[in-house]
Amino acid sequence: MIIVLKPNATEKEIEHVMDRVRELGLSPHLSKGQERTIIGVIGDDRLLANHPLRAIPGVEEVVPILAPWKLAGREFKKDDTIIDVNGVKVGSRKLAIMAGPCAVEKKELTLGIAHEVKAAGASILRGGAYKPRTSPYSFQGLGNEGLDYLAEAKRQTGLPVVSEILDPRDIEYFLEKTDIIQVGARNMQNFELLKEVGAYDKPVLLKRGLSATIKEWLLSAEYIMSRGNKNVMLCERGIRTFEAQYRNTLDLSAVPALKALSHLPIIVDPSHATGKWELVAPMAKAAIAAGADGLLIEVHSNPECALCDGEESLKPAKFKELMKDLKKIAEAVDREI
């Protein structure tokens, strides 16, 4: 349910409405837009059946939210959400380009890649310290040591850091060492993990599950937002289909579909989606043309020796070339890099 406040509602009246909602055992979520201030009410709507909220001073209208995702939907917030990540505004006209190695391997290698993607125009450094792998015998990442390397790369380059969390028990270290916490595809419906990252204001990059529908994906975002964290970005990384020519099927139709349904920023990961480095650039360009707010791209200085997903990683020179092409496409769709 949405409580629409009058244009001249005072801060005191707004707080009174929120207090009244809390007294009824429901959770209020305030959203101040350019034209209207609204309060999203989360919980069992039946509790409101005998309570005339429109009688409260400052209230203009009470409207039911029809979509199952309440806080993530356009009904709750008409304006696009822009998330400030240490000065990088994800969801704004300027595209957010997140680039770096799939897995953090060695300190000097990580630092070198960070400097190269920064020079090419990347705005955020990506790197996996903890790696969920299909095989228990594959490289699992360096853990906290890897996060330390990413933090050092941030100190040297100024690039904010995004890395994937696997275990809620590691949350404190991620809050300290990263700027964006990534929830990977395998954990999209790990609801306890979603609730844990939702308890903080740290930006979250939520990847689409391996076979998740858009509805399931948005409801996972709702888990995070319902705990109070509104700084959620959605990441399309391909879904499983019958096609075996590439790793996954990149669902670019999800980008405009999500833009209609949700106000959250949308990032596209063409690296994990295709699984082949030669397909990354074409799909990255297509993603920007489709309306994505940014990209998540794997870059490695020596892909053939990479410990994880080298076959889908761009060499720094190829990434630099791609960035030049992306600038032209961004201009064509009224965006910039």
C-alpha positions in Angstrom: 0.0 0.0 0.0 1.2 3.6 -0.8 0.2 6.6 1.3 0.5 9.7 -0.9 1.2 12.8 1.1 -0.1 16.3 0.3 2.5 18.6 -1.4 2.5 20.9 1.6 2.8 18.1 4.2 5.2 19.1 7.0 8.0 17.0 8.4 6.0 16.7 11.6 3.0 15.4 9.7 5.1 12.9 7.8 6.7 11.6 10.9 3.2 11.3 12.5 2.0 9.2 9.6 5.0 6.9 9.9 4.5 6.5 13.6 0.9 5.6 13.1 1.8 2.9 10.6 4.4 1.5 13.0 1.7 1.4 15.8 -0.4 -0.8 13.5 2.5 -3.3 13.3 3.5 -2.4 9.8 6.7 -1.1 8.3 6.8 2.4 6.7 9.3 3.3 3.9 9.6 6.9 3.0 10.3 8.0 -0.6 10.7 11.7 -1.6 10.3 12.2 -5.3 10.5 15.4 -7.4 6.7 15.9 -7.3 5.4 13.8 -4.5 6.4 12.3 -1.1 5.0 8.9 -0.5 5.2 6.3 2.2 5.2 2.6 1.2 3.5 0.4 3.8 4.9 -3.1 4.0 3.1 -5.9 5.9 -0.4 -7.4 6.2 -2.8 -5.0 4.6 -5.7 -6.5 6.6 -4.3 -4.6 9.7 -5.4 -1.4 8.0 -8.9 -2.5 7.3 -10.5 -0.5 10.2 -8.0 2.4 10.3 -8.9 5.5 8.2 -5.4 6.6 7.2 -6.9 9.4 5.0 -8.1 11.1 8.1 -4.5 11.7 9.2 -3.3 15.3 8.6 -1.0 15.5 5.6 -2.4 12.4 3.8 -3.9 13.0 0.3 -4.6 9.4 -0.9 -4.1 5.8 0.0 -3.4 3.5 -3.0 -2.9 -0.3 -3.0 0.3 -1.6 -4.7 -0.7 -4.3 -7.1 2.8 -5.7 -7.9 4.1 -8.4 -5.5 7.4 -6.4 -5.2 6.5 -3.3 -3.2 9.6 -1.2 -2.7 11.4 -2.2 -5.8 8.5 -1.3 -8.1 7.6 1.8 -10.1 4.4 2.1 -8.2 6.4 3.0 -5.1 9.0 5.2 -6.8 8.5 6.8 -10.2 12.0 8.3 -10.5 15.0 6.2 -11.3 17.1 5.4 -8.3 20.7 6.7 -8.4 23.1 5.1 -6.0 26.2 7.1 -4.9 29.2 4.7 -4.6 32.0 7.0 -3.4 31.2 9.6 -6.0 30.3 7.1 -8.8 26.6 7.6 -9.4 25.2 4.3 -10.6 21.9 4.8 -12.4 22.7 8.4 -13.6 23.3 9.6 -17.2 26.9 8.5 -16.8 27.3 4.8 -17.2 29.0 2.7 -14.5 31.7 0.4 -15.9 32.9 -2.2 -13.4 36.0 -4.1 -14.6 38.7 -6.4 -13.2 39.6 -10.0 -12.8 37.1 -12.7 -12.2 39.2 -13.9 -9.3 41.8 -12.1 -7.2 44.9 -14.2 -7.6 48.1 -12.3 -6.7 48.6 -8.9 -5.3 50.8 -7.4 -8.0 48.6 -8.9 -10.7 45.5 -7.4 -9.1 47.1 -4.0 -8.7 48.4 -4.0 -12.3 44.9 -4.8 -13.7 43.3 -2.2 -11.5 45.6 0.5 -12.9 45.0 -0.6 -16.4 41.2 -0.6 -16.2 41.3 2.8 -14.5 43.4 4.2 -17.3 41.0 2.8 -19.9 38.0 4.6 -18.2 36.5 2.0 -15.8 34.8 3.6 -12.8 34.6 0.6 -10.4 37.0 -2.3 -9.8 35.5 -5.8 -9.7 37.3 -8.8 -8.3 36.3 -12.1 -6.7 37.9 -12.8 -3.3 35.4 -15.7 -2.6 34.5 -17.8 -5.6 31.5 -20.2 -5.6 32.6 -22.9 -8.0 30.6 -25.8 -9.5 33.5 -28.2 -8.7 34.9 -28.4 -5.2 38.3 -28.9 -6.7 38.3 -25.6 -8.6 40.1 -22.4 -7.2 37.8 -21.0 -4.5 39.5 -17.6 -4.1 41.8 -16.1 -1.6 39.1 -15.0 0.9 39.9 -12.1 3.1 43.4 -11.9 1.7 41.9 -11.2 -1.7 39.7 -8.4 -0.1 42.9 -6.9 1.3 44.4 -6.8 -2.2 41.3 -5.1 -3.6 41.4 -2.6 -0.8 45.0 -1.8 -1.6 44.1 -1.4 -5.3 41.4 1.1 -4.3 44.0 3.0 -2.3 46.2 3.2 -5.3 43.7 3.9 -8.0 40.7 5.5 -6.2 38.4 3.0 -7.8 35.5 1.8 -5.6 35.4 -2.0 -5.2 32.7 -4.6 -5.8 33.2 -8.2 -4.6 30.9 -11.2 -4.0 29.9 -12.3 -0.5 29.0 -16.0 0.2 28.6 -16.2 3.9 26.6 -13.8 6.2 29.3 -14.3 8.8 31.8 -12.4 6.6 29.6 -9.3 6.5 31.8 -7.1 8.8 34.9 -7.6 6.6 32.9 -6.8 3.4 31.5 -3.7 5.0 35.1 -2.6 5.8 36.8 -3.6 2.6 34.3 -3.2 -0.3 32.1 -0.4 -1.6 29.5 -2.7 -3.3 28.6 -6.1 -2.0 27.7 -8.6 -4.8 25.2 -11.3 -4.2 25.9 -13.9 -6.9 23.5 -15.8 -9.1 23.8 -19.0 -7.0 22.8 -17.0 -3.9 19.9 -14.9 -5.4 17.4 -16.8 -3.3 19.6 -17.3 -0.3 17.1 -15.4 1.8 19.1 -15.3 5.0 22.0 -13.7 3.1 19.7 -11.2 1.4 18.3 -10.2 4.8 21.8 -9.8 6.2 23.0 -7.4 3.5 19.6 -5.7 3.7 20.4 -4.7 7.3 23.0 -2.2 6.2 23.1 0.8 3.8 26.0 -0.7 1.8 25.1 -0.8 -1.9 24.3 -4.4 -3.2 24.7 -5.8 -6.7 22.1 -8.5 -7.0 22.8 -10.9 -9.8 20.0 -12.8 -11.5 19.7 -16.5 -10.7 20.7 -19.2 -13.1 17.1 -19.9 -14.1 15.3 -17.1 -12.3 12.3 -15.3 -13.7 12.1 -11.5 -13.5 9.4 -11.8 -10.8 11.7 -14.0 -8.6 14.6 -11.6 -9.2 12.6 -8.6 -8.1 11.3 -10.4 -5.1 14.8 -11.2 -4.1 15.6 -7.4 -4.3 12.5 -6.9 -2.2 14.0 -9.1 0.6 17.0 -6.7 0.7 14.9 -3.5 0.6 12.4 -4.7 3.1 15.2 -4.7 5.7 15.9 -1.0 5.0 18.6 -1.1 2.4 17.4 0.8 -0.7 20.8 0.8 -2.4 20.2 -2.2 -4.7 21.4 -2.7 -8.3 20.2 -5.5 -10.5 22.7 -7.5 -12.6 21.6 -9.5 -15.7 24.2 -12.2 -16.3 22.5 -14.6 -18.6 20.1 -17.5 -17.8 20.2 -21.2 -18.6 18.5 -22.3 -21.8 18.8 -25.2 -24.2 21.5 -23.4 -26.2 25.0 -24.8 -25.7 27.0 -22.6 -28.1 27.8 -20.2 -25.3 27.8 -20.3 -21.6 24.3 -18.7 -20.9 21.7 -16.8 -22.8 22.0 -13.1 -22.2 18.5 -11.8 -21.7 18.8 -8.2 -22.9 15.0 -7.9 -23.2 15.1 -8.0 -19.4 16.7 -4.5 -19.4 13.7 -2.5 -20.9 11.3 -4.9 -19.1 12.9 -4.1 -15.7 13.0 -0.4 -16.6 9.2 -0.5 -16.9 8.7 -2.5 -13.7 11.4 -1.1 -11.4 13.3 2.1 -10.5 16.5 0.2 -9.6 19.7 0.6 -11.7 20.4 -2.3 -14.1 23.9 -3.6 -14.8 24.7 -6.2 -17.5 27.5 -8.8 -17.2 28.4 -9.9 -20.8 31.4 -11.9 -19.5 29.6 -14.5 -17.5 26.6 -14.4 -19.9 28.6 -15.5 -23.0 31.6 -17.3 -21.5 33.7 -16.4 -24.5 35.9 -13.3 -24.7 35.1 -12.6 -28.4 31.4 -12.3 -27.6 31.9 -9.9 -24.7 32.3 -6.7 -26.7 29.3 -7.2 -29.0 27.0 -7.9 -26.1 28.4 -5.1 -24.0 27.6 -2.7 -26.8 24.1 -4.2 -27.2 23.5 -3.8 -23.5 24.2 -0.1 -23.5 22.0 0.3 -26.6 19.2 -1.6 -24.7 19.3 0.9 -21.8 21.6 -0.7 -19.2 23.0 1.7 -16.6 26.4 0.0 -16.6 28.5 -3.1 -17.3 30.4 -5.7 -15.3 33.4 -6.9 -17.4 36.1 -9.4 -16.7 39.6 -8.1 -17.5 42.8 -10.1 -17.1 46.4 -9.4 -18.3 47.1 -13.0 -19.0 43.8 -14.9 -19.5 45.4 -18.2 -20.5 46.9 -18.5 -17.1 43.9 -17.2 -15.1 42.7 -19.4 -12.3 39.1 -18.7 -13.0 37.2 -17.9 -16.3 40.1 -16.9 -18.4 38.2 -17.8 -21.5 35.7 -15.0 -21.0 38.2 -12.3 -19.9 39.4 -9.4 -22.0 43.0 -8.4 -22.2 43.5 -4.8 -21.1 44.2 -3.7 -24.7 40.9 -5.2 -25.8 39.1 -3.6 -22.9 40.6 -0.2 -23.8 39.4 -0.6 -27.4 35.9 -1.6 -26.2 35.7 1.5 -24.0 36.3 3.7 -27.0 33.5 2.0 -28.9 31.2 2.2 -25.9 31.6 6.0 -25.7 30.1 6.3 -29.2 27.2 4.1 -28.4 26.6 5.9 -25.1 26.3 9.2 -26.9 23.8 7.7 -29.4 21.5 6.8 -26.5 22.0 10.1 -24.6 24.4 8.6 -22.0 28.1 9.1 -21.4 31.1 7.2 -20.1 
